[in-house]
Amino acid sequence: MESSESEMAAFHAVREEIFKKIEAIDGPNAFAYCKTLPNAPIAGLEITGLGRIGLPLQPQDALAIIGHCSQSPSGKGEQTLVDTNVRRSWELDASQFSLVNPAWAQLIGDLTKKACEELHVHSELEDVVVQPHKLLLFEAGAFSKSDQDSEKVPRMFGNMAVALPSLHVGGEVVLSHGKKELVWSSAHNSEWDVSWAAWFSDVPYEAKPVISGYRLVLTYHLLQDDDQAPQRAPGVEQVESIASSLKMYEDGLKTGRFGVDGPEFLMYHISRGYTQAELQLSSLKSLDRARVAILVEVCQINDFGIYLAKVEKSVSTYTSRHGDDEVERSEDITCLCDLNGKRFESKLLCQKECHLDGYDTDYEDPDDSESDSDDGYGGKSQQHWYRYTVALLVPPESAGSILPKLAAGKKRGNQGRDGAGGPKTKRVASGA
């Protein structure tokens, strides 16, 4: 018994919707980035009325700086006020200090370029302007509760912050975007190293209390000096939209809406060139990695498993004077790995319907071919092999039949999304 035309039409509509939404992902879903710079040049910090400040910052110099500072206000846009229950730190405006080492200006240019690369900024680098903003000083007990920067100046799209060498403990900055978090910790080797972070200006953040010492931070605005609208953090809506379509696929399987031919898993094609050793998220190329990383978030929402796989299709034909006849075809998953590269022994047969794009390799050159000599009747046999790499999306109801080892793991409390080896949605970084 086969699915009816209407049942398969319903499946094809859902499948096409999922595919188009994945294809619309045009870059990384990054909202923030942080890094430590062990060999950064000396900033050459000079403060009006104090002169040159040596680094790493000494306690007596920190107290002298505080004597020239104002308390940091809180609020959004022009509606700001000093409230030490919300924000407790000291600040100087950009007009009150300077950074006189020429090498520092070069470093800030390099950091701006790196920030644009990591945040996938659409503007050309020459159209991005970095504007000094504040010098912030956090003493023991200083913090900033959840905040989100408005467009403080026209065409502002992001923030960049650089923690200068100053011994401290605590003071982590938690950057949030939807269900994801990035924690920027500048405390590690803070007496000697420079640490920095960049994020889109609409990303909420919170600075945890400094436990001891002094945290000294330069802040910059990132501006777009072109005709594009100021860029914002990648929309959470994109992830939720794909998750909604994937839920329609899962519901169609549960209710029998797709008939008996609804595939028990889906495959999204990525590049053909990956080796078995490269079947892990960290080895994927830029756009492949961006799309699979977003699919990880989608699968976490839907409790799907997500894996990387090598697929081999074999097509046997017989050619005679009357034309070509297909004798046999098969399509197998020959290598299946989680996103960390752990391999699972699972021989799976693929249905044509499981390809999100209806992928047909018959129109491409095969990876390998064999041909027999003439059989004496003017005909010969040929066999072609096609190999490619896919991301495998497995609904929870299918995990038991497809991946028995993982299903057993789930009974021990290991959920499918963790078994898939996906990255955690919360990252803690000292910049390493």
N, C-alpha and C positions, 0 to 999 in steps of 0.2 A: 504494500500500500504506500502510495506517495502523497506528499502534500499537494493540495489543490493549487490552482493558479492564484486564487485570491490569497491563500495562506502564504505562498512564496512572495507574492507582491507585497504583502504586509511586512515580511521579513526584509526584503530588498530595500524598502523605503527606510526602515530603521537602520539597516546596515549602511546605506548611503549617507544618512544623516550623521552617523558616528564618524565615518571616514572624512567627510567634508569638514567637520569641526576639528579633527586632528590635523588635517592638512592646512587649516587656517593658522596653526601655531607657526609663527615665523621667527622665533628666537627664544632664548632662555627666559625662564619665568623668574628672573632674579629681581629682588626688591632692595637688597642691601649686600654689602661686601665689606670684609675687614681683613687686615693683614698686619703682621709685625715686620719692622724694618731694622734689623740688628746693626746695619752699617750706614745709617742715615747721616748726612752731614750735620754739623752744628747749626742751629737756626740763627744764631746771632741776635737774640731777643734784646731789644732796647725799649724801655718804658719811659715815657715822658715824666720828668721829675725824679727818676731813679737812675737812669742810665742803663748800662749793660748788665744783664742778669745772667749769672753763670748757671750752667746746666751740667750735671743733674741739679735740680732745684734744692737749695738748702733751706732748713726751717726758718732761719732769720730772714732770708730773702722772701720766702712765702709770706711772712708776716708784714714785711715792708710793702709787698704788692697789694695785700689786703687793705693796707692803709690808703691806697690810691684808687681802690675799686668801689663800685656800687653793688648793691645786692641785686641779683638777677630777678627780673620780674617774671610773672607767669601769665598765661592767657593766650589768646589767638588774635592775630592781626593787630589793630590799634588798641584793642581793649585789653590792656595789660596793667597789672598791679603787682606790688611786692606782697607775697604771701608765703612765709617761711614754712607753712604747713604743706604747701604744694611744691615749692622749689626752694632749696637752700644752697646757694652758691654765690660766688663773687665774679664780677665781670668788668672788663675794659672794652670800650669801643675800638674799632680799627684805627681811629684817629689818635688813640692814646698809646699806641705801641708800633714798633716796626721790626722787621726781620732783615738784618743788614748783610747776611752772608749771601753772595750771589748764587752759591750752589743750592741754597734753599729754594730760590725761585725756580731753578731747574727741577728740583725734586717735586715741587708742587705741580709743575707742568706734567711731569711723568705720572704723578698720582692721578691727576685729572684724566689723562689718557687711559690709565688703567681702570678708573672708575667708569668711564664711558664704555669700555670694552665689557666689563663685568655686568653692568646694568643694561647692556644692549641698547644704548642710547642711539636713536635714529639719526640725530644730527651729525654732520661732519665735525671732526675734531676742531677745525678752525672756526666753527660757529658756536663753540662752547666757551663760555667765559667763566673764570673762577674769580670770585670776589671775596676778599678778606672780610670777616664779620665781627667776631669777638675773640677775646682771650678769656677763658673761664678758669676759675680756680676753685677746686672742691677740697675743703679741709675735712677732717674726721667728722662724721655725722652728716656731711652734705649729701644731697640727693636731688632728684627731680622726678616727681610722679608723672604718670602717663601724660604725654604731650604729643601734639602733632602740629608741625609748622604749616602756617598758611603761606600764600605767595607773598612773602615780605617785600619783595621788589619785583617789578615787572619781568616776566619771562623766566622766573625762577622755577627750576624743576627738581633740584636736589640739594643735599647737604653733604659736606665733607668735613670730617673732624680729625685732628692730628693730636695725639697725646704725646707731649714732650717728655724727655727723661726726668722723672721725679718719683722717688720711691713711695709707693702706696700699696695698700691692700684693699680689695673691694672696688666699688665704683663701676661694676659691670653695667653696660648699656644693653637693654633688651629691646630689640626692634621686632615689631609684629606686623604680619600681613596675612589677613584671614586666619587660617589655622597654623600658619608657619611662624617660627621665631628664629632669629639669629641673635646670639649673645656675643657682644663685643667685649672682651676682657683685656684690659691694657695693663693689668697688675703684674703679669709674669715678666720678670727681669726689667721692671719699670724704671729702675734707677739708671739704666744704661740705654735701653732700646726706645725707639720711636714706634708707636702703634697708630694705625689709622683706620678709618671706616668711611664709607659713603653709602647714602641711601636716598631714595626718592622722597621729596618733601612732604608727600601725603602719607608717609608711613609713620604710624604712631610709635613712640619710643619712651622708655623709662630708664633713668639712671639710678641704679641701686646705691644705697649709702656707702660712702667711703668708710672703711673700718679704722684705718690708721694711715698717717702720712698725708701727702698732698698730691692731688691729681690736677695737672696743668694741661689745658686743652685749647688748641687753636681751632676755630670754626670758620668754614667758608661756605658761601652760597655758590651753587652751580646754575648758570643761566644759559638759555638757548638764544643765540643772537642770529636767528633766521626767521623765516616766515611760518614755521611750523608752530602749532599750539604747544605750550610747555608740556613735556612728557610726564606721565604719571606712572606709578607702579603698575605692573601687569594686573589686569583685572581678575579678581577672584571669580567673577562671573564666567570666565572661560572654562575654568575647571568644573564649576557647578553645572554648566551647560552640557559638557561632555558626559558628566556623571548622570545627568538626567536622561540622556539618550541611551546610555549603557543600561540604565535601570529599565527602560522600555524593552530592551533586548532580553534582559533577565525575566521580566514579567511575561513576555511573549513565550518564553520557554516553559515557565511554570504553568501558564494557563492553556497551553497547547495552541495558542493563536497562530503559530507558524507551522502547525502540523508536525508530522514525524520527521521532516527533513531539516528542521531548524537545528543548526550545528551547536554542539555542546561547548564549543569555545570559539573565539575569534582570533584572527591573525592580522596584525598590521605590518606591512612590509617596510623594512628599513634597507639600508644599502646592502648590496650583494657581496661586498669585499671583505667582510669580517671573517677572521679565522676562529676556530673553536676557542683558542686561548683568549680571544678578544670578546667573548660573550659575557660581558659585564658592563654595568652602566658607566663606570669610569673610563672605559676604553672606546666608547661610542664617539663618533664625530659630532661636531657642534650642533647641527640641526637635529640629527638623530637623537642625540643626548637630550636636547631641549624637549623634544616631543615625548620621549620615553619618561623623562622626569615628571612631566605633567601627567602622563598616564599613571604614574605611581600614585600621585595625589588622587586622581580619579578612582583608582582601584581601592585606595584606602577608604574612600567615602562609601563605595559599593561593596566592600569586603570581597573583592575579586582577588584572585592571584594573578601576578604578572611575572612573566618569564621571558628569557631570550632563547631563541632556538634556531638551529640550522635545519633547513628543509631541503629534501632532495626529491625531485620528480623524475620518474623514468617513463619514457614513451617508446614503445616498440612498434615499428611499422613494417609492412611488407610492400615493396614496390614491384609492380609488374607492368606489362605493356598496356594494361587496362587502367593504370593509375595507382594511387597510394591507398592502402588499407591500414587502419590502425588495428594492431593486434592486441595490445595490452598497455595499460598505463597504471601507475601507482604514484602516490605522493606520501612520503613518510617524514616524520620529524626524527632526524638522526642524532641530534645532540640538543639536550634541554638543560638550561642552567638558570639558577636564580640570578638576581641582579648583582650579586657579589662574585659570580663565577662558579659557584658550587654546582656540580653536575649531578643530574638525576638520571637514573636508568629507566627510561620510559619510552617504549616504542609506540608511537601514535600514528594512526592513519588519518590523513586530512581529507575532509570533504571540500569540494570546490566552493561550497557556500560559505565556508569559514573565512575566506579571504575578504577582508573589508572592502577592498577595491575591485573584487571580482578578478583578481590578478591571473593572467594567462601567459605563461612563459613560452608557449608554443610559437609566439611571434618574435621571439628573441633568439639570438644565436645560442646554441647549447654550450654548456661548459665542457662536456665530453661527448664523444660519439664513437660508435663501433658499427662497422658494416661488413656483412658476410659477402662472399663472392657469389657470382651468378649461380643459381640453383639448377641450371640446365634447362629451365623453362622460361628464361628471359626475365626472371625476377630475383630480387635479393632482399634480405632482411636488414633493417637498421635499428639501432637503439640509441636514444639521445638522453642525456642527463642534464638537468637544470638544478642549480643550487642557489639558495638565497637565504637571507636572514630575516627573522620576524620577531616581533613582540607578541607573545601569546597572552591573551586575556581570558581568564578562566573564572566563570561564575561559581559561587560557593557550592551550588547543587551538583556541579560537574566534577569538583575536585576529587571526590571519592573514587569515581570510575577512571578518571584520567591520571591522577597522581596518587596511587595508594599509599606511598610512603609519606607524602605530605598530609594525606587525610589522617593517617595514624598519628602524625605529629600534632595535628589539630586537637585530637582527643586528649593529648597531654597538655593542652592549654596553649599550643602554638598556633595562633590564628593565621589564616591564609595570607594576609597582607604582610605579616612578619616573615612567614616562610618564603615569601617571594623575594626576600632580601632587599626590600626597598629602603631608601634612606629615611632616617627619622625626620619628622617635621620640625624638630627643634635641634638646632646646632649650637654648640658652645665653641667659640673660637678665641684663642689668644692671639690669633692672626697667623698661626702656623699654617 
